[in-house]
Amino acid sequence: MKDLNRREFLSLMAGGSVAAGLSMAGCESGFAGGGAAAKKPPNIVFLLTDDQRWDTMGCTGNPIIQTPNMDAMAKGGVRFTNAFVTTSICASSRASIFSGQWTSRHGVTDFRTHFSSEALAQTYPMQLRSAGYRTGFIGKYGVGAKKTLPVDQYDYWKGFPGQGRYENKDADGNYKHLTQIMGEQAIEFLQGCSKDQPFCLSVSFKAPHVQDSDPRQFIYDRAYKDLYKDTVIPVPEKASRHYFEALPEFLRTSEARRRWDIRFSTPEKFQESVKGYYRLIFGVDVVIGKIREQLKQLDFDDNTVLMLIGDNGFYLGEYGLAGKWFPHEESIRVPLVVFDPRAGNKLRGRTLDQVALNVDIAPTILELAGIKPPEQMQGRSLVPLLKGKKPKWRTEFFYEHSFEHKTIAKTIALRTQDYKYARYVDYDYEELYDLKLDPAESINLAKDEKYKKTLESLRKRCNDLAQRAKGT
């Protein structure tokens, strides 16, 4: 297909001759069989939550959390049951989402490093904008410091570097929660959009991330203080003492253990923290509902794709830990839901078990828009899966975590359908779990002679993929 620059695209749109230019974007990557919606590129609303683990939606089987709008997206769309991040920490994961690259290639391993101008141009928002999309960014950008934010590279910018404050005041001095403010900003962006130009809005929530350095940690909207008030959250089986004691000493004295002490070390702390975490997710869910209602009111709903993913998983006391970073499922597995209103009934309400990764988001968004992803992107577009096709798909993936911290061990890992191999590179300590026999990842088989050949094979494969992630 022909790639149009921004001026050519807008000229086509203004002249009403969409079919002569990017009409194939809707026809090739969309799911509709015909009609006006299939003749123009879709609008895209990308929703990113912070530290939301995969099982914190009603549609995933969680019997307590209330997420009616996320559930509705899944019911009318596609939910990936095996979605993961390739690095479980905010900055690196967000850079992977923007760029479609593993951390080893994009190089964002801390909270100071930012995209070069050349690298930024290859991210999905910049690719969309150069093709004629109206772009907006709201919330936690997470890549680089305040002075390096790409404020002037978006048509609408309401981003902040990383922290952000949950508790704010409006012009009259009244309390207002950050998630509510971001919802209002999303509405403002949508109201500034036109039928004559496709748009992409990226809403990057801070929730349900804790408020670092605040002893309350999970600072939810006061309006939801009674939600789950009379509910007792079950303590996960993997929070049992013997799971913690089975960990190597460097994990038992890690930053994840220090944060466990703050959040989960007593029954009272556990209940307060998990309920706060759930309330923050509920606040996001409310905003999603408002965005969808606004799309309907503005008559954008029949041609706007919504995508929801988390940037990391999150320990809720499992293994006696808090936070993320390490390769356990709780840390690396995230929710992923795609709702496309153009899809036929047979393509709705599906759950897919193929492995989807955060690096797949950028190429997926670009293909939905009819734009060829840059060669630098390492992820795969999920569009064929969304369309009901069955291409040969990955059955394994490489995980890495190279953030410099005295008590957060660097790791590389390989997750296959049957096994998980992990190496804590600072300590030359290996783990091997049989995910079929031991999905709880409780029995380390790395020193079991019966698994020696399996260990050697997975170690080699992990090392090979580590080189590939670097682009070598």
C-alpha positions in Angstrom: 0.0 0.0 0.0 1.1 3.6 -0.5 2.2 5.4 2.7 0.9 9.0 2.7 2.5 11.9 4.5 0.4 14.1 6.8 -0.3 16.8 4.2 -1.4 14.3 1.5 -3.6 12.5 4.0 -5.4 15.6 5.2 -5.8 16.8 1.6 -7.6 13.5 0.8 -9.7 13.7 3.9 -10.7 17.3 3.2 -11.7 16.5 -0.4 -13.8 13.5 0.7 -11.7 11.2 -1.4 -10.7 8.8 1.3 -11.4 5.8 -0.9 -8.6 6.9 -3.3 -6.0 7.0 -0.5 -6.2 5.3 2.9 -9.5 3.6 2.4 -7.6 0.3 2.2 -6.5 0.8 5.8 -10.1 0.2 7.0 -10.6 -2.6 4.5 -7.4 -4.5 5.0 -6.9 -4.2 8.7 -10.4 -3.7 9.8 -13.0 -6.4 10.2 -16.1 -4.9 8.7 -17.3 -6.5 5.5 -18.4 -3.1 4.0 -20.1 0.2 4.7 -18.8 3.6 5.5 -16.9 2.6 8.6 -14.8 0.2 6.5 -13.8 3.0 4.0 -11.8 5.1 6.4 -9.0 4.5 9.0 -10.3 3.7 12.5 -9.9 5.9 15.4 -7.9 4.4 18.3 -8.1 4.8 22.0 -5.2 3.1 23.8 -5.7 2.6 27.5 -2.7 1.7 29.7 -3.0 0.9 33.4 0.0 0.8 35.8 0.7 -2.3 37.7 -2.6 -4.0 36.9 -2.1 -7.8 37.0 -3.9 -10.1 34.6 -6.5 -11.5 37.0 -7.9 -8.2 38.2 -11.0 -8.0 36.1 -14.4 -9.7 36.6 -14.1 -11.3 33.1 -10.9 -13.1 34.2 -12.8 -14.9 36.9 -12.0 -12.6 39.8 -15.2 -12.9 42.0 -14.6 -9.7 44.0 -13.3 -6.9 41.8 -15.9 -4.8 40.0 -14.9 -3.9 36.4 -18.1 -3.7 34.4 -16.7 -1.6 31.6 -13.6 -3.7 31.2 -15.8 -6.7 31.2 -18.1 -5.2 28.5 -15.1 -4.5 26.3 -14.1 -8.2 26.6 -17.6 -9.4 26.0 -17.8 -7.4 22.8 -14.2 -7.8 21.8 -11.2 -10.1 22.3 -9.4 -10.9 25.5 -5.9 -12.4 25.4 -5.5 -14.9 28.3 -1.7 -15.1 27.9 -0.5 -11.5 27.7 2.9 -10.6 29.2 5.4 -7.8 29.4 9.0 -8.3 28.3 10.3 -6.1 31.2 8.3 -5.6 34.3 9.1 -2.0 35.3 7.3 1.2 34.3 9.8 3.0 32.2 11.2 0.0 30.2 7.7 -1.5 29.6 6.3 1.8 28.4 9.2 2.3 26.1 8.6 -1.2 24.7 4.9 -0.3 24.2 5.7 2.9 22.3 8.5 1.4 20.2 7.6 -2.2 19.8 11.1 -3.2 20.9 12.7 -5.2 23.7 14.5 -3.2 26.4 17.8 -4.4 25.1 17.2 -2.6 21.8 15.4 0.6 22.9 17.8 1.1 25.8 15.4 2.6 28.3 16.5 0.9 31.5 16.0 3.7 34.0 13.8 6.7 34.7 16.2 9.2 33.2 16.8 7.8 29.7 14.5 9.1 27.0 14.0 8.4 23.3 16.3 10.2 20.8 14.6 12.2 18.2 15.2 9.4 15.7 13.8 6.7 18.0 10.8 8.9 19.0 9.9 9.3 15.3 9.6 5.5 15.1 7.1 5.2 18.0 3.5 4.4 17.2 2.1 7.9 18.1 4.6 9.7 15.9 4.0 7.3 13.0 0.3 7.9 13.3 0.7 11.7 13.4 2.9 11.8 10.4 0.3 9.8 8.5 -2.4 12.3 9.4 -3.9 11.2 12.7 -4.7 13.7 15.4 -2.8 12.5 18.4 -3.3 13.0 22.1 -1.5 11.8 25.2 -2.9 11.9 28.8 -1.2 10.8 32.0 2.0 9.0 33.0 4.5 9.2 30.1 7.1 7.3 32.1 10.0 7.6 29.6 12.6 10.2 30.5 12.5 13.2 32.8 10.3 16.3 32.7 12.6 18.3 30.5 12.7 15.5 27.8 8.9 15.0 27.5 7.7 15.3 23.8 5.2 18.0 24.7 5.2 19.6 21.3 5.0 16.3 19.4 1.3 15.7 20.1 -1.7 17.6 19.0 -3.1 17.4 22.6 -0.7 16.9 25.5 -1.7 16.4 29.2 1.2 14.1 30.2 3.5 14.1 33.2 6.9 12.3 33.7 6.3 9.5 36.2 5.0 10.2 39.6 2.0 12.4 39.4 -0.2 13.0 42.5 -3.5 11.2 43.1 -4.9 14.0 45.3 -5.6 17.3 43.5 -7.9 20.3 43.7 -10.0 22.0 41.1 -10.1 25.7 40.4 -12.5 26.2 43.3 -10.3 24.3 45.7 -12.4 21.1 45.7 -10.8 17.7 46.0 -10.4 15.8 42.7 -8.7 12.5 42.1 -6.1 12.2 39.3 -8.0 9.4 37.6 -11.1 11.6 37.4 -9.0 14.5 36.0 -7.6 12.2 33.3 -11.1 11.1 32.4 -12.1 14.7 31.9 -9.1 15.4 29.8 -10.0 12.4 27.6 -13.5 13.9 27.1 -11.9 17.2 26.2 -9.7 15.6 23.6 -12.6 13.7 22.1 -14.7 16.8 21.9 -12.0 18.5 19.9 -11.9 15.7 17.3 -13.6 15.7 13.9 -15.1 13.2 11.6 -12.8 14.5 8.9 -9.6 13.3 10.7 -8.9 10.0 12.4 -7.5 10.3 15.9 -5.4 8.2 18.4 -5.7 9.0 22.1 -3.3 7.3 24.5 -4.5 7.4 28.1 -1.8 6.3 30.4 -3.2 5.9 33.9 -1.2 6.1 37.1 -3.7 3.8 38.7 -3.4 1.3 40.4 0.3 2.2 41.1 1.0 3.2 44.7 1.8 6.8 45.7 5.5 6.2 46.4 6.7 7.7 49.7 3.1 8.2 51.0 2.4 5.8 53.9 -1.1 5.3 52.6 0.3 3.8 49.4 -2.9 3.0 47.4 -4.6 6.4 47.3 -8.0 5.8 45.7 -10.8 8.2 45.0 -12.6 9.1 48.2 -15.9 8.5 46.4 -15.1 4.7 46.4 -14.2 4.4 50.1 -17.1 2.1 50.9 -16.5 -0.2 47.9 -15.5 -3.7 49.2 -16.0 -2.3 52.7 -17.7 -5.4 54.0 -15.7 -7.8 51.8 -12.9 -10.0 53.2 -10.2 -10.5 50.5 -8.8 -14.1 50.6 -5.1 -14.3 51.2 -3.4 -16.1 48.3 -2.1 -19.5 49.0 1.3 -18.4 47.6 1.5 -15.9 50.4 2.2 -18.8 52.7 5.5 -18.6 54.7 7.0 -21.6 53.0 6.9 -19.9 49.6 9.0 -17.1 51.0 11.4 -19.3 52.7 12.1 -21.2 49.5 13.4 -18.0 47.9 17.2 -17.4 47.7 18.5 -15.0 50.3 18.9 -12.1 47.9 15.2 -12.2 47.2 14.3 -12.5 50.8 16.2 -9.3 51.5 15.2 -7.5 48.3 13.3 -4.3 47.8 10.2 -6.4 47.1 10.4 -7.7 50.6 10.8 -4.3 52.1 7.7 -3.1 50.3 5.8 -6.3 51.4 6.4 -5.2 54.9 4.8 -1.8 54.2 1.7 -3.3 52.4 1.0 -6.9 53.4 2.8 -7.8 56.6 -0.3 -7.9 58.7 -3.9 -9.1 58.0 -5.0 -5.5 58.4 -2.4 -4.2 56.0 -3.2 -6.9 53.4 -7.0 -6.1 53.5 -6.4 -2.3 53.3 -3.8 -2.6 50.5 -5.7 -5.0 48.2 -9.0 -3.1 48.6 -7.2 0.1 47.8 -5.6 -1.5 44.7 -9.0 -2.8 43.6 -10.6 0.7 44.2 -8.0 2.3 42.0 -8.8 -0.2 39.2 -12.5 0.5 39.7 -11.8 4.2 39.2 -10.1 3.4 35.9 -13.1 1.3 34.9 -15.4 4.3 35.6 -13.4 6.5 33.2 -13.4 3.8 30.5 -17.2 3.8 30.7 -17.3 7.6 30.4 -15.0 7.5 27.4 -17.2 4.9 25.7 -20.3 7.0 26.4 -18.6 10.1 24.9 -17.6 8.2 21.8 -21.2 7.2 21.4 -22.5 10.8 21.9 -20.1 12.1 19.3 -20.9 9.3 16.9 -17.4 8.0 16.9 -18.3 4.7 18.5 -18.8 2.6 15.3 -15.3 3.3 14.1 -13.1 3.6 17.2 -11.0 0.7 18.4 -10.3 0.5 22.1 -7.3 -1.4 23.5 -6.5 -2.0 27.2 -3.3 -3.4 28.6 -1.3 -3.2 31.9 2.3 -2.1 31.9 3.4 -4.6 34.6 2.0 -7.3 36.8 2.0 -6.9 40.5 2.6 -9.1 43.6 -0.2 -9.0 46.1 1.8 -10.7 48.8 2.6 -13.9 46.8 6.0 -15.3 47.8 6.1 -12.8 50.6 6.8 -10.0 48.0 5.4 -6.8 46.7 6.1 -4.8 43.6 7.1 -6.5 40.4 10.5 -6.9 38.6 11.1 -10.6 38.9 9.9 -13.3 36.4 7.0 -14.8 38.4 3.7 -14.9 36.6 2.3 -12.3 39.1 4.9 -9.9 38.0 4.9 -10.3 34.2 1.4 -11.3 33.2 -1.1 -8.5 32.4 -4.6 -8.0 31.1 -5.1 -7.3 27.3 -8.4 -6.6 25.7 -9.1 -5.3 22.2 -12.6 -4.0 21.3 -13.2 -3.3 17.6 -16.8 -2.2 16.8 -16.3 -3.1 13.1 -15.8 -6.8 13.9 -18.5 -9.3 12.9 -20.5 -11.2 15.6 -18.4 -14.3 15.1 -15.2 -12.4 16.1 -16.7 -10.9 19.3 -16.5 -12.2 22.8 -13.5 -14.5 22.2 -10.6 -15.4 24.4 -7.4 -16.2 22.7 -4.6 -18.2 24.3 -1.8 -17.2 22.0 1.1 -15.4 23.7 0.7 -11.6 23.3 3.4 -9.2 24.4 3.7 -5.5 25.2 6.0 -5.2 22.2 3.1 -6.3 20.0 1.0 -3.2 20.8 2.8 -0.7 18.5 2.7 -2.8 15.4 -0.9 -3.8 16.1 -2.0 -0.2 16.4 -0.1 0.7 13.2 -1.6 -2.2 11.2 -5.1 -1.3 12.4 -4.4 2.2 11.0 -3.2 0.8 7.7 0.4 1.8 8.3 3.4 -0.5 7.8 5.3 -0.8 11.1 9.0 0.4 11.0 11.5 -2.4 10.5 13.0 -1.6 14.0 9.8 -2.9 15.7 10.4 -6.4 17.0 6.9 -7.2 18.1 4.2 -8.8 15.9 0.9 -7.3 15.0 -2.0 -9.1 16.7 -4.4 -8.1 13.8 -4.4 -11.5 12.2 -5.5 -13.1 15.5 -8.1 -10.4 16.0 -9.4 -11.2 12.5 -9.9 -14.9 13.4 -6.9 -16.1 11.4 -4.5 -18.8 12.7 -1.0 -17.9 11.7 2.0 -19.7 13.1 2.6 -18.0 16.4 5.2 -17.8 19.1 5.2 -20.4 21.9 7.9 -18.8 24.0 9.3 -15.4 24.8 12.4 -13.7 26.3 12.1 -11.7 29.4 14.7 -9.2 30.8 15.1 -6.8 33.7 18.3 -4.8 33.8 17.3 -1.8 36.1 20.2 -0.8 38.3 19.2 -1.2 42.0 21.2 -2.5 45.0 18.4 -4.8 46.1 16.6 -5.6 42.9 18.4 -8.4 41.1 18.8 -8.2 37.4 17.2 -11.1 35.5 16.8 -12.7 32.2 14.2 -15.5 31.6 12.6 -17.7 29.0 9.0 -18.7 29.3 7.7 -21.5 27.1 4.4 -23.3 27.2 5.8 -25.9 29.5 8.7 -24.4 31.4 10.1 -21.2 32.8 13.9 -20.7 33.0 15.3 -17.7 34.9 18.7 -16.5 35.7 19.5 -13.8 38.3 22.6 -12.5 36.5 24.1 -10.7 39.5 24.1 -13.9 41.5 24.5 -16.5 38.8 21.5 -18.2 40.3 19.1 -20.2 38.1 15.5 -21.3 38.4 13.6 -23.9 36.4 9.9 -24.5 36.8 7.7 -27.1 35.2 4.6 -24.9 34.5 2.5 -28.0 33.7 3.2 -29.8 36.9 3.9 -26.8 39.1 2.1 -23.7 37.8 2.6 -22.1 41.2 6.4 -21.9 40.5 7.2 -23.4 43.9 9.7 -26.2 43.1 13.0 -25.0 41.6 14.2 -27.9 39.4 17.5 -26.2 38.4 19.6 -28.6 40.4 17.5 -31.7 39.7 19.5 -34.2 37.7 16.4 -35.4 35.9 16.0 -31.9 34.3 19.7 -31.4 33.5 19.2 -31.6 29.7 16.1 -29.4 29.9 18.0 -26.8 31.9 20.9 -26.8 29.4 18.6 -26.5 26.4 16.5 -23.6 27.9 19.6 -21.8 29.1 21.1 -21.9 25.6 17.8 -20.8 24.1 17.5 -17.9 26.6 21.0 -16.8 25.8 20.3 -16.9 22.0 17.1 -14.8 22.5 19.0 -12.3 24.6 21.3 -11.6 21.7 18.3 -11.4 19.3 16.6 -8.9 21.6 19.6 -6.6 21.2 19.2 -6.8 17.4 22.3 -9.0 16.9 
